[in-house]
Amino acid sequence: MLSNYVPILVLMVIATLFAVGSVAAGALVGPRRFNRAKVDAYECGIEPSPAPAGPQRFPVKYYNTAMLFIVFDIEIIFLFPWAIAFDSLAVFGLGAMGLFMATIFVAYAYEWRRGGLEWD
């Protein structure tokens, strides 16, 4: 019974070694000289503007874009296996996917009303 978990353990060890080895190699091989341009904030090629004093707030569009990505990502994750097994699911699968798509449509309509699909 324990032998069933050996491949998973080996994969975890290899992944851990790769992650630790990559970080160590980057620290050993990477440049150690930093200049002002290297440590400055980078804003898509635009000179960064000075930050105002006090706490900064992100525009809501960032959160709307993230929510839109999550909604469509989850939709694709569930639609693909459903499309593969469509024949064997029959009417129950169609009803379940209809309910799921209605839920996704509510999230989509909310995002649309909040202006998440307008790119100014």
KOLKOL-391774 format. One record per atom (N, C-alpha, C): residue in one letter; x, y, z. Coordinates in steps of 0.2 Angstrom, whole numbers, plus 5000, padded with zeros to 4 digits. Layout:
aXYZ
...
REM end
This chain:
m500449945000
m500050005000
m500450065000
l501050065004
l501450125004
l501850134998
s501950084994
s502350084988
s501950134982
n501250134983
n500850184979
n501050254979
y501350274985
y501450344986
y502250364985
v502650314983
v503350324982
v503450374976
p503050364970
p503150414964
p502950484966
i502450494970
i502250554972
i502850584977
l503150544981
l503650574986
l504250594981
v504450544977
v505050564972
v504950624968
l504350634966
l504150694962
l504250754967
m503950754973
m504050814977
m504750824979
v505150774980
v505850784981
v506250814975
i506050794969
i506350824963
i506150894962
a505550914964
a505250984963
a505551024968
t505651004974
t505951044980
t506751054978
l507051004976
l507751014974
l507851064968
f507451054963
f507451104958
f507351174960
a506851184964
a506651254967
a507251284971
v507551244975
v508051264979
v508651274975
g508851224970
g509351234966
g509351294962
s508751314959
s508651374955
s508851434959
v508551444965
v508651504969
v509351504971
a509751454972
a510451454974
a510851474968
a510651444962
a511051454956
a510951534954
g510451554955
g510251634954
g510651674958
a510751654965
a511151694970
a511851694968
l512051634966
l512851624965
l513051654958
v512651644953
v512851674946
v512651744945
g512051764948
g511751834946
g512251884948
p512151944945
p512552004946
p512452034953
r512952054956
r512952084963
r512952154963
r513152194957
r513152264957
r512452294955
f512252334960
f511552364958
f511652444957
n511352464953
n511352544952
n510652574953
r510652634952
r509952664954
r509452644949
a509552634943
a509052614938
a508852544939
k509252504942
k509152434943
k508652424949
v508652464954
v508252464960
v507652504960
d507552554954
d506952594954
d506352554952
a505752574953
a505152544951
a505052554944
y504852504941
y504752494933
y503952494932
e503752544928
e503052554927
e502952554919
c503052494916
c502852484909
c503252534905
g503852554906
g504252594902
g504152674903
i503652684908
i503552754909
i503852774916
e504152834916
e504452854922
e503952854928
p504152824933
p503752814939
p503552884942
s502952904944
s502752964947
s502852954954
p503053014957
p503153014965
p502452994968
a502552944973
a501952924977
a501752974982
p501052984982
p500853034987
p500953004994
a500953044999
a500953025006
a500352995008
g500352945013
g499852905016
g499652845012
p499152805014
p499052745011
p498752755004
q499052714999
q498852714992
q498252664991
r497852684986
r497252644984
r497352624977
f497252554976
f497252534969
f496552554966
p496552564959
p495952574956
p495552514956
v494852514956
v494452454956
v494552414950
k494752444944
k494852404938
k495352354939
y495852354943
y496252304944
y495852244947
y495452254952
y495152204955
y494552174950
n494252214946
n493752194941
n494152144936
t494752164934
t495052124929
t495252054932
a495452054938
a495651994942
a495051954942
m494451984944
m493851944945
m493651914938
l493651954933
l493551934926
l493951874924
f494551874926
f495051824924
f494851754928
i494651764934
i494551704938
i493851674936
v493351714934
v492751694932
v492851654925
f493151684920
f493251644914
f493751584915
d494151594919
d494651534920
d494251474923
i493851484928
i493451434931
i492951404926
e492651454922
e492251424917
e492551374912
i493151394910
i493451344905
i493651284909
i493851284915
i494051224919
i493551174919
f492851204920
f492351154921
f491951144914
l492051184909
l491751174903
l492051114899
f492751114899
f493151064895
f492950994897
p493050974903
p492850904905
p492150894903
w491650934904
w490950924903
w490850914895
a491250954891
a491150944884
a491450874882
i491950844885
i492250784884
i491750724886
a491450734891
a490950684894
a490250694892
f490150734887
f489450764886
f488950704885
d489150654881
d488750594879
d488550554885
s488950544890
s488850504895
s488450534901
l488350604901
l488050634906
l487350644905
a487050644899
a486350644898
a486050704900
v485450704902
v485050764904
v485250794911
f485450754915
f485750774922
f486350824921
g486850804916
g487350844915
g487150914911
l486650904907
l486450964904
l486151014909
g485750994913
g485451034918
g485951064923
a486451024925
a486951044930
a487451104926
m487551094920
m487951144916
m487551204915
g486851194914
g486451254913
g486451294920
l486451264925
l486451294932
l487151334933
f487651294931
f488351324931
f488351384927
m488151384921
m488151434916
m487751494918
a487151484922
a486751534924
a487151574930
t487551534934
t487951564939
t488451614936
i488851584931
i489351624928
i489051684924
f488451674922
f488151734918
f488051794924
v487851774930
v487751824935
v488351864936
a488951824937
a489551854938
a489751894932
y489651874926
y489751914920
y489351974920
a488751974921
a488352034921
a488552084927
y488752054933
y488952104938
y489652134936
e490052104932
e490652134930
e490552184925
w490052174920
w489852214915
w489552284918
r489152274923
r488852334926
r489352374930
r489852344933
r490452374936
r490952414932
g490852394925
g491352434920
g491952394919
g492052334921
g492652294920
g492752274913
l492352284908
l492452264901
l492552324897
e492552384900
e492752454897
e493452464898
w493852464892
w494552484892
w494652554889
d494752604894
d494852664892
d495552684891
REM end
